Amino acid sequence: MADSNSTKPLVAIGVPVYNGGPYLKECLDSILSQTYENWECVIIDNQSKDDTNSIAQEFADRDKRFKLIVNEDFVDQTTNWNISYEKSSKEAKYFKIVCADDWLFPAFIEKMIPILEADPSVGFCSSYRIDGQRVRCDGLDYFDGNYFDGKKILVRQLQNTLDITGSINTLLYRNETLKKLNYYPEIFQPNTYHIDTILAYDILAISNLGFVYDILSYTRRHNETYTNLISNRFRTGYYLKEMELEKFYHLDPSLKKLYKKIRLDYAYFLFKNKIKNNKGCINWHKKYLKKKITASEYLSAILSRNYISRQFKKLS
């Protein structure tokens, strides 16, 4: 590494991977191509059965900034993501995860570091991203600048008027902010789902946001992704929104009303799946839903959200 980089802050990158052979080389190439050079990358191979290990080892042999660690036993996704943070350098000022089937544009780190360095109140930096074939995280006004109040952004996210947290691949975190989380030294909470969004919201609640108005990352969409396999199948967004609104509705009066609405929407969704005897969906939500739907909520949801009630509302 060039001597000129010794004064630049170290960025730790975690790549947790299981059977990532088809896309891992493209992912690691994108890290190697970063124009910002003071980074390290720890690849956590979660007992892969394909050529993941050999691909990762090739990069570790090629550049000393890559480090390969193979888990002794297979672990769940949340644990593997936490391992990638645990094994990263304690000297790193910033941290990010790159999913093995995603990649970064070459200027990702270089364009985010100045934003983070200029304002210590910024907990993470985001940017535009390509999500499949669409550009997302585009809801902010360029003329408002690069810095935003974290709580105000969080309220807008919960109101569904903004989405700048993107995927885990979109963000670069400040380590000092991660250390303020009440579940640190883990940064992804076990026994939860949508762990990256939960982390982003918790950081917004205690810090501010930095934003770069450039496309800096790519999120792959394919049938094998965890999102497509679970989230779309079981409509897990109900669980996420209910949990996060309950946690943060004190931030704005509109959120308490929205929380009551999502509870009824959630109740009606579960009711319909019980009628369909969709046991897989019901069991998933039973596992993760922290505050059970009450009998009165079920009744209110059925009375207000059935077909006849909805048609009557349209006429009135």
Buried (B, 14 or more C-beta within 10 A) or exposed (E): EEEEEEEBBBBBBBBBBBBBBBBBBBBBEBBBEBEBBBBBBBBBBBBBEEBBBEBBBBBBEEEEBBBBBBBEEEBEBBBBBBBBBBBBBEEBBBBBBBBBBBBBBBBBBBBBBEBBBEBEBBBBBBBBBBBEEEEBBBEBEEEEEBBBEBBBBBBBBBEEEBBBBBBBBBBBBBBEBBEEBEEEEBBBBEEBBBBBBBBBBBBBBBBBBBBBBEBBBBBBEEEEBEBEEEBEEBBBBBBBBBBBBBBBBEBBEEBBEBBBEBBBBBBBBBBBBEEEEBEEBBEBBEEBBEEEBEEEBBEBBBEEBBEEEEEEEEEE
